[in-house]
Amino acid sequence: MIHMDRNTSPLSPLSDEAVWEVARNTVFHEYPSDEITRFKQLYADYYGIRPEQVEVANGSDEWIQKTIMTLGQRGVMALSPDFVMYEEYSRQTDAPFYTVPCDAEFRFNFDEVVRSIEKNRPSLFLISMPHNPTGQLFDAETLDRLSQAMKDAGGYLVLDEAYAEFAQAYRRPAGEHVIIIRTLSKIFGIAGLRVGIAVADGETFSRITRLNHPYPVNSLSLNLASRIFEDRDELKKFTDYQLASKKQLAAAFRPVGDKIKTIESSTNFIFTYGRNARSLGEYLKENGYQPRMYDTSPLGDVVRYSIIRLEDYTGLEKLINEWSTQYDQERKIDTGNTDFHFTR
């Protein structure tokens, strides 16, 4: 089975030889103080920020949880749908949780979002950017409006940038009330090592890190992560591969754009929906390509596909074409009109 349901890299960023070399040179009998310092410097250099703005934890999920624990007392707000763990972690801490729903095309009315912020005055607004699960990228003006609304409410805006490296560069809102959460699980390809990043300034940084453990990430994970950022040329090759896979993924579904609906994606997955999306998803699953399907509203007719190895697209494209051909044939039989052309 070729998995398209995990939203992770189809490849490892490090060779077996590199992994063994790092493991041999990792000091296991001491705490990872130097390892944390080295990784934070490499990461900060890569993004052009100060290491004093950066802290690590056991995956970006831990940062989401800790941010809700430290800043979410007056309530947490998010879009619906968005990353499911926003609500789960809010429930764990008994924080009130508010959402603003999308429309039938999975778009959001940010006038309504701002009005809801003004009404409920949450202390925390979390938004995935680019958006999970739809893949859309919200514009800078929208983010500025959210930032200002949360500042006026005396709260904080969290940009959950798990997929940001797949998107075009965008202008982030500024201010100490803005927190950025990132992960090395997606384009950097080490989901299993659980390395999450928080970037913030001033008192906000102090507040969200006060629950952090003295050594929140183990030595081996930190050293492997550092190895990735040490070799910029190899890192670029690795990220370029995934960006190429993203383009190939979009191209694979383009021929059936008259039969299923998609949203332009700024992530490593494609979001498909509509009355035919599940039929295609089931056909691909039956033939060895496992997509992500949903059972809850409003995602009941949504099927999502994440990037795969470049050599696996030939089989995927063949299956999509087969499904499309069968669909056209069945429609002709149903209508009794050999000249029928399906339109969305």
Secondary structure as the mmCIF struct_conf table of DSSP 4:
data_model
#
loop_
_struct_conf.conf_type_id
_struct_conf.id
_struct_conf.beg_label_comp_id
_struct_conf.beg_label_asym_id
_struct_conf.beg_label_seq_id
_struct_conf.end_label_comp_id
_struct_conf.end_label_asym_id
_struct_conf.end_label_seq_id
STRN STRN1 ILE A 2 HIS A 3
BEND BEND1 ASP A 5 ARG A 6
BEND BEND2 THR A 8 THR A 8
BEND BEND3 PRO A 10 LEU A 11
BEND BEND4 PRO A 13 LEU A 14
HELX_RH_AL_P HELX_RH_AL_P1 ASP A 16 ASN A 25
BEND BEND5 HIS A 29 GLU A 30
BEND BEND6 PRO A 32 PRO A 32
HELX_RH_AL_P HELX_RH_AL_P2 SER A 33 TYR A 47
TURN_TY1_P TURN_TY1_P1 GLY A 48 GLY A 48
HELX_RH_3T_P HELX_RH_3T_P1 PRO A 51 GLN A 53
STRN STRN2 VAL A 54 ALA A 57
BEND BEND7 ASN A 58 GLY A 59
HELX_RH_AL_P HELX_RH_AL_P3 SER A 60 LEU A 71
TURN_TY1_P TURN_TY1_P2 GLN A 73 ARG A 74
STRN STRN3 VAL A 76 SER A 80
BEND BEND8 PRO A 81 ASP A 82
TURN_TY1_P TURN_TY1_P3 VAL A 84 VAL A 84
HELX_RH_AL_P HELX_RH_AL_P4 MET A 85 GLN A 92
TURN_TY1_P TURN_TY1_P4 THR A 93 ASP A 94
STRN STRN4 PHE A 97 PRO A 101
TURN_TY1_P TURN_TY1_P5 ALA A 104 GLU A 105
BEND BEND9 PHE A 106 PHE A 106
HELX_RH_AL_P HELX_RH_AL_P5 PHE A 110 ASN A 120
BEND BEND10 SER A 123 SER A 123
STRN STRN5 LEU A 124 SER A 128
BEND BEND11 MET A 129 PRO A 130
TURN_TY1_P TURN_TY1_P6 ASN A 132 THR A 134
HELX_RH_AL_P HELX_RH_AL_P6 ALA A 140 ASP A 152
TURN_TY1_P TURN_TY1_P7 ALA A 153 GLY A 154
STRN STRN6 TYR A 156 ASP A 160
TURN_TY1_P TURN_TY1_P8 ALA A 162 TYR A 163
HELX_RH_3T_P HELX_RH_3T_P2 ALA A 164 PHE A 166
BEND BEND12 ALA A 167 ALA A 167
HELX_LH_PP_P HELX_LH_PP_P1 GLN A 168 ALA A 169
HELX_LH_PP_P HELX_LH_PP_P2 ARG A 171 PRO A 173
BEND BEND13 GLY A 175 GLY A 175
TURN_TY1_P TURN_TY1_P9 GLU A 176 HIS A 177
STRN STRN7 VAL A 178 THR A 183
BEND BEND14 LEU A 184 LYS A 186
TURN_TY1_P TURN_TY1_P10 ILE A 187 PHE A 188
HELX_RH_3T_P HELX_RH_3T_P3 ALA A 191 LEU A 193
STRN STRN8 GLY A 196 VAL A 199
HELX_RH_AL_P HELX_RH_AL_P7 GLY A 202 THR A 209
TURN_TY1_P TURN_TY1_P11 ARG A 210 LEU A 211
BEND BEND15 PRO A 214 TYR A 215
BEND BEND16 VAL A 217 VAL A 217
HELX_RH_AL_P HELX_RH_AL_P8 SER A 219 GLU A 230
HELX_RH_AL_P HELX_RH_AL_P9 ARG A 232 PHE A 253
HELX_RH_3T_P HELX_RH_3T_P4 ARG A 254 VAL A 256
TURN_TY1_P TURN_TY1_P12 GLY A 257 LYS A 259
BEND BEND17 ILE A 260 ILE A 260
STRN STRN9 LYS A 261 ILE A 263
BEND BEND18 SER A 266 ASN A 268
STRN STRN10 PHE A 269 TYR A 273
BEND BEND19 GLY A 274 GLY A 274
TURN_TY1_P TURN_TY1_P13 ARG A 275 ASN A 276
HELX_RH_AL_P HELX_RH_AL_P10 ALA A 277 GLU A 286
TURN_TY1_P TURN_TY1_P14 ASN A 287 GLY A 288
STRN STRN11 TYR A 289 GLN A 290
STRN STRN12 ARG A 292 MET A 293
BEND BEND20 THR A 296 THR A 296
TURN_TY1_P TURN_TY1_P15 SER A 297 PRO A 298
TURN_TY1_P TURN_TY1_P16 GLY A 300 ASP A 301
STRN STRN13 VAL A 303 SER A 306
HELX_RH_3T_P HELX_RH_3T_P5 LEU A 310 ASP A 312
HELX_RH_AL_P HELX_RH_AL_P11 TYR A 313 THR A 335
TURN_TY1_P TURN_TY1_P17 GLY A 336 GLY A 336
TURN_TY1_P TURN_TY1_P18 THR A 338 ASP A 339
#
